[in-house]
């Protein structure tokens, strides 16, 4: 597998996250993979969004007002209702706005469906770009999404119907969905997301958590790579701050690929490449192209397209 240059949420430092303008920009620039997140609506449509519902920092109603926190889950909204919200501009006074001050606003942008993204890629003529699709499902908030079985069924049916099964990876912090994908679509690579630090880690080295579908690193020598291998994963996708060169080597020895998230600084990108990771997910695919090029990595060709 060649190095995988992934645009996180389409490249959210540049354009509104998980929108057709962002994905069109990434396709035009040239990336190997479009990284995105999906949820399922009350009427069974697969929509692209990092949150499990309307994001109060992004979604404005028809009056132009940002929605109140916490935002209605998509599973309680129909697609027609979701289509009335504008997600083209970050709430100006938010922490998110301070994180991405350079993001170019595109007022009037709607929450897209996965089907619309597939149509955009077809329109671009890009026959190589892949999709790294995250199931936004939280075992601790079961009322905010479809159950794992229903969620995976809707997603796999759409991917198959659209003819993109050979260009898709499915990733999740909730490993229950990955286990179902492995059973129902064994040719689709599964990507095991992990976070070990901060106030809400999803994995622990000494026990199973609500996220890990019963798998415990304690049963595998305290090793996350060995646990993911035992679970049937193809790719380990850890937070980059949790990664060492030794862990990358261990994962490679087990036949796993390592794709780290979310790396936005030049020096961190360079360090991860030196560690030997197989791919990087970044909000700055433009900067990642620069750094990868300087490291002698062959860069994906852009396919200009308008959203």
N, C-alpha and C positions, 0 to 999 in steps of 0.2 A: 504494500500500500504506500503510495506516494504521500508526501506531507499534505495534510488536510487543513486548508485555510478557510475558516468558518466565520461568517458574518453573524454575530450575535444579535438576535431579533432583527436581522436585516442590516445591522450596523447602526445602533441607536444613538451613538454619539454624533451621527451625521444627519439623520432624518428620523421622523417619528417611528417609534419602535413597532415592529410586527405589522407594518402597513405596506401596501403595494408600492408607494413611492420609495420606501426604504429598500424593499426587495429589488425593485427596478434599478436603483442606484448600485446595489451590490452586483447585480448581473452585468450592468454596464461597465463597472470597474474591473470585474473578474475575480470571482471567488470559487473555491471548490465546492463549498456547501453553504446552503442557507439554513441557519439555525433558527428555530421558531418553536412556539408553544401553542397548544390547542386545548380547547374546551368544547363541550357539546351543549347545544341549546335545548330549551324545553320541547322544540319540535324536531329535534334529532339532527340538526345541522352542525357540522364541525367548523368552528370559528377559530381565528388566530388571535391569541391574547396570552400575555404572561400571567395575568391575574386570573383567578377563577371566576371573576365577575367584572363589572364595570369599575375601572380604576379612577378614584376621585382626583388623582393628579393628572389625568388625561382626558376623561370623558366629559363632554359638555352637552347639555340637552338643547332642545330646539330654541330655547330662550337665550342660549349662550352661557348659562350658568354651569359650573362644574358640579358633578353629582356629589351628594353628601356621602361621607364615609359611613360604613365600609364599602358600599357599592353592591348592587344586587347581583347575586350569582347568575351566570348564564343559563344554568339548568332551570332557572325560574323565569327566563325570558324567551320570547320567540324571536326568530331571526329578523322579522320585520321591525320589531321594537328595537333591537340592537342596532339596526341600520339607521336609526334616527340620531344616533350620537356621533359627535365630531371628536376624533382623537388626534387631530393634527397639530396640537400645540400643548406643551406642558404647562400646567398651572404655574403662573409666573413666580409666586412667592414660596414655592415648595422646595424641599431638599433635593428633589429630583431635578428641578430646574437649575439648581446650583451645581449639581453633579455634571450636567451636560449643557453648559452655557452656550456652546457653539452649535447645538442642534438647530437645523433650519426648520422653522415651522411651515406646515403645509395645511392651512385652515381648510376645512371641508372634507378632510380625510376620514374615511369610515373604517370600522373594524372589518377586515376582510374574512372571507371563508377560505378554507384550504383549497376548495375547488377553484376559486378565483386565482390563487397563487399558482396552481398547476397551469391554468390558462395563460397567465402572464409568462411563465417559463416556456410554454409552447410557442407563444407569440415571439419570444426572443430568439427562437431557433437554437437555444443552448441544449445540446443533447447529452451533456456531460455533468452539469451541476447536480449535486445531490441535496437531499433534504434530511436534516437532523431534527426530528419532530418530538417534542417533549409533551408527555401527557401531564396536564396540570390537574393533579389529583392529590389530595392530602388525606392520609388515613386518619388523621386527627379531626378532620372536618368533613365527615361523609355526606353531610347534607348539602355541601356546596358544589357537588359534581355528581355525574352518574357514578354508579358502582363500577368497580374495575372491569367486570365482565361486559356490561353494557357499553362502557366507554371504548374498550378495545374493539368490540364488535363493530361499532359505528366507524371507528377510524380505519380499521383494516378493510371494511367493505368499500369505503370511499377510495382508498389507495388502490385497491384492486380494480374497481370500476373505472378509475381514471388512467390506469395503465402505468403507474409509477412504482410498482412494487420492487422493481430492480434498482431503484435509485433512492431508496428510503432507508434511514436508520430510525429506530424508535428508542428514545431515551426517557428515563424517569428517575426521580428520587424515590418514588413509590415502586419498589421492585415487584409488587403484585402484578402490575400491568405488564412488566417485562416477562414474567413467567407465563402469562397468558399469550403474549405475542409469540414466544418460543414454541408453545404448544400448537398454536393455530396458524402461524406463518413462519415456519422454521428457517426459511431462506432470508428473512429480514434480520439484519444484525441488530442486536440489542445493546444499548449503551447504559451502563450502570453509573448513575450520578451519585457522588458522595460529597458530604461536607462534614469535617471533623471539628471545626472550631466555632467560636462565637456563641451566641445565646441560644441558638437553635440548630445544633448539629443533627444530621440525619443518621449518622452511623457512630457506633462505639466499638472499640477493638475487643472489649471484654464481654459483649452480650449482643443479642438481637435487639433491634428497636422496632417501633411501629412501622418504620419505613422499609424494613429489609426482608419482608415476606418469610420470616422465620429463620433466615440465615444468620448465623452468629460467627464473627471472626474468631471467637474463643474456640470454636470447633475446628479451626483451620490455622492453628499456631499463632493467632492474633494478627493474621495477614489479610488485609483487604483484597489484594490481588488474588490470593488463593480462594478466598470466599466467593469472589465474583466468578472465578473460573468454575468453582463447584456449582454455582447457581446457573451456569450455562451462558454467561455473558461473552460477547465478542470484543467489547470495548469498555475500558474503565475510564470514566470522565470525572476526575477529582477537581476540587477547587485548587487552583495552581499553588496557593500558599501551603497546601498540605503535602506537596510533592517534593521528593528528593531524587537525585540521580539513581540511588540504590533501588528505590521503589519502581522507577521506570524500568530498570534492568530486570528486577524480579518479575514484573508484569510481562515483559517481553519474553523471558525464559518460559513463561506459562502459555505463550501464544496469544496474549492479549495485546491489543493496541491501546495506547494512552493518549487521550485527547483532553487537554486541560481547559478549564474555564475560570474566570473571564479575565483575559490578560490585555491590559490597555496601555501599559507603559513600555517604552522601547527597551529599557534594560531588563524588564521581566520577560519580554518576548525573547530577547537574545538568550537569556539564561535558560529558559524552557527548551529552546531549540538545542542549546548545548547539552542539556540533560538527555536529549534524544527522544523527546515526545513525538508522537505521530501526527499531532495536529494541535491547533490553538483556536479557541473560540474567542472572538474579540468584538467589542463595540466599535473598534477602530480598524476595520479591514483595510483601509487605505494605509495606515501606519504599519500594519502587519505585513502588507505586501512589500513595503520598503525594507523592513527588517529581514524578511524571508529572502528577498532578492539579494541583499547584502551578504547573506549567509550561503548564497549559491543555490538556493532552492528554486526550481522551475515554477514560474508563476502561471496561474490559470488565465486564459484569454477572456477578455470581456466580450459580452454580446449586448450592445446598446439596445435598450428598449424603453418605451414610455409606459408608465402605469395606466 
